[in-house]
Amino acid sequence: DGDCPCCKQRRFEYLDGKAGSRSTSLCGRDAVQLSQKQEGQTMNFADLAARLARHGEVKVNEFMLRAELRDSDKLYELTLFPDGRAIIKGTSDESIARSVFAKYVGA
């Protein structure tokens, strides 16, 4: 691909630690925190709120977006912050939290 950031532009954000993600189960909270590092990018809460409103109740302000999402028979509370951090309440399983994030927010 001629536009590939790695092959053509020699940018390696994931290897340099400027992009990537990590997850941490929050002890005793039935929640997982995801840190989605993407240098120079912030969450567009207005667009995301409109998209998530189809799946549940959404509250948004300048500091965070919170959505209650029913996925099959399970209820999740998704809290997003402008810097890319997310807390998914309703599971302590990091792989499920990443899956919920990917499904509703994107990878």
KABEL-V743736 format. One record per residue. N is the residue number from 1. RES is the residue in three letters. PSI is psi in degrees with one decimal (none if undefined). OMEGA is omega in whole degrees, -180 to 180 (NA if undefined). D_CENTER is the distance of its C-alpha to the mean C-alpha in Angstrom with 2 decimals. Layout:
# KABEL-V743736
N/RES/PSI/OMEGA/D_CENTER
N/RES/PSI/OMEGA/D_CENTER
This chain:
# KABEL-V743736
1/ASP/126.9/-178/27.02
2/GLY/-18.9/-180/28.56
3/ASP/7.6/-177/25.31
4/CYS/122.7/-179/23.57
5/PRO/-32.3/-179/22.22
6/CYS/-54.3/-174/23.43
7/CYS/-46.5/-173/26.70
8/LYS/-37.9/-175/28.03
9/GLN/-6.2/178/26.48
10/ARG/36.9/175/26.40
11/ARG/130.7/-176/22.99
12/PHE/64.4/-175/21.19
13/GLU/-41.4/-177/17.92
14/TYR/-40.5/178/16.58
15/LEU/-32.9/180/20.01
16/ASP/-9.0/-179/20.50
17/GLY/8.7/179/17.37
18/LYS/-16.7/178/16.22
19/ALA/162.4/180/13.20
20/GLY/-174.0/180/11.47
21/SER/156.5/172/9.25
22/ARG/158.8/-178/10.58
23/SER/150.9/180/10.32
24/THR/125.8/175/12.87
25/SER/131.3/-179/14.37
26/LEU/108.0/-174/15.58
27/CYS/125.9/176/19.28
28/GLY/6.3/-175/20.86
29/ARG/-7.5/-173/17.90
30/ASP/47.7/-177/16.79
31/ALA/157.6/178/13.20
32/VAL/135.7/174/10.81
33/GLN/130.1/175/9.00
34/LEU/136.8/175/6.47
35/SER/109.2/179/7.44
36/GLN/98.4/-178/6.43
37/LYS/116.9/174/9.95
38/GLN/99.9/-174/11.18
39/GLU/131.0/176/14.49
40/GLY/0.9/-179/15.66
41/GLN/141.9/174/12.64
42/THR/161.1/180/11.24
43/MET/138.3/173/9.17
44/ASN/91.8/-174/11.83
45/PHE/-35.6/-177/11.77
46/ALA/-49.2/179/14.98
47/ASP/-43.6/-178/14.06
48/LEU/-40.3/179/10.85
49/ALA/-41.7/179/13.05
50/ALA/-40.9/-180/15.75
51/ARG/-42.0/-177/13.88
52/LEU/-22.6/-178/12.49
53/ALA/-24.5/177/16.01
54/ARG/-17.8/-174/17.45
55/HIS/-8.1/-179/15.75
56/GLY/-173.2/-179/16.47
57/GLU/134.5/-178/17.10
58/VAL/133.7/173/14.94
59/LYS/136.5/-177/15.85
60/VAL/142.9/170/14.96
61/ASN/-172.4/-175/16.69
62/GLU/-15.4/-176/16.61
63/PHE/-24.7/-177/14.81
64/MET/164.5/173/11.92
65/LEU/133.6/178/10.88
66/ARG/130.9/-180/11.55
67/ALA/137.1/172/11.92
68/GLU/118.0/-173/14.11
69/LEU/128.8/175/13.62
70/ARG/119.5/180/16.44
71/ASP/107.4/-171/15.84
72/SER/-118.3/-179/19.41
73/ASP/10.2/-175/21.04
74/LYS/139.6/178/18.12
75/LEU/129.0/178/16.55
76/TYR/145.2/172/13.02
77/GLU/119.3/-177/11.99
78/LEU/121.3/177/8.44
79/THR/123.7/-178/8.50
80/LEU/143.6/179/6.59
81/PHE/153.3/-176/8.76
82/PRO/-28.3/-178/10.25
83/ASP/3.3/177/10.06
84/GLY/-6.7/177/6.37
85/ARG/148.8/178/6.41
86/ALA/144.5/172/4.99
87/ILE/124.0/178/7.89
88/ILE/110.5/-180/8.58
89/LYS/138.8/-179/12.33
90/GLY/-2.2/176/14.74
91/THR/150.9/171/14.58
92/SER/3.3/179/15.40
93/ASP/116.2/-176/14.92
94/GLU/-35.0/-180/12.25
95/SER/-36.4/176/12.64
96/ILE/-43.1/179/12.28
97/ALA/-43.5/178/9.04
98/ARG/-36.8/179/7.67
99/SER/-43.4/177/9.67
100/VAL/-45.1/179/8.53
101/PHE/-48.5/-179/4.84
102/ALA/-40.2/-178/6.96
103/LYS/-43.3/-173/9.52
104/TYR/-27.9/-178/8.33
105/VAL/-41.5/-176/5.79
106/GLY/162.7/-176/7.12
107/ALA/none/NA/7.49
